[in-house]
Amino acid sequence: MAEAKLGNLDIQYDPSADVLYCSFGPPQEAIGEEIDTGVVVRRNPETSAIVGITVIDFSRRFTTEPKNIVSVCLDTPVESAA
């Protein structure tokens, strides 16, 4: 699994499952909401703040459909690390 950390943003890519995981701050309990096929936004159950994003079939989306790269509107605050 490939990993990168940029400030509070933690990015992990699992090539065997072709899944990209993005987390904002430390791991925490969350509720997943599929906002598009294979795109799940993870929200804090108490505040509804976005704590992560999961993209299934990430490389396929990027290599075969580059104009359809995932776009996520952050309509609620992103929860920062405490």
N, C-alpha and C positions, 0 to 999 in steps of 0.2 A: 504494500500500500504506500503510495506517495503522499507526503505531508508537507504543508507549508504553514507558517504562522506569520501574520501581519498585524501587529498590535493585538487587538481583541478578536481578530478574525482568524479562525483556525480552519484550514482547508485540507481535506483528505480525499484522495481518489483511490478507489478500489478497482483496478483494471480487470480482475477476474469477474466481477459483477457489473462492471462499467457504470459505477455509481459515484457521483461527486457529492461530498458532504461538506457543508459550510456551517460553522457554528460561531456565534457571537458570544464570547465570554466562556466561562467554564461550563462543563456539561450540567444539564439540569432537566428536571421533569418538564415535559412539553406535550402539547396536543398537536397532531399533524392535520393539516388541511391541504388537500390536493387542489391546487389552483389551476392546473393544466395537466394533461395526461403525462404522468411520470414526474411531475414537479410538485414537491410537498414543502409547504412552509410550516415550520414548527413554531408554535406560539406558547408563551408562558400562560398557563391556565388561569392565573389570577389577574394578570395585567393585560393580556392579549398582545404584549410586545413580542416582536419576532426575535426568536433566539437561534434560529437556524433555517437552512434551506437544503433540501436533498433533491438531486437531479438524477433520475434513472435514465439509462441509455445515453449517458453524457457524450461519449466519443462519437457515437452514431449521429447524434444531433449536430455535433460540431463538424464532422467530416462529410456527412452526406446532405445535411440541410443547414449550411452555414448562415443562410439568411433567416433561419428560424431559431436562432440561438435564444435561449431562455431569457425572458424579460420578466423581472419581478418588481412590481410596484410596491414600495415600502410605505403603505398607507398608514401604518402605525409605527410608533417608535421602535427602533432596534434596541434591545436591552443590552446595556453595557455591563461589563464586569464590575462587581462591587469592590 
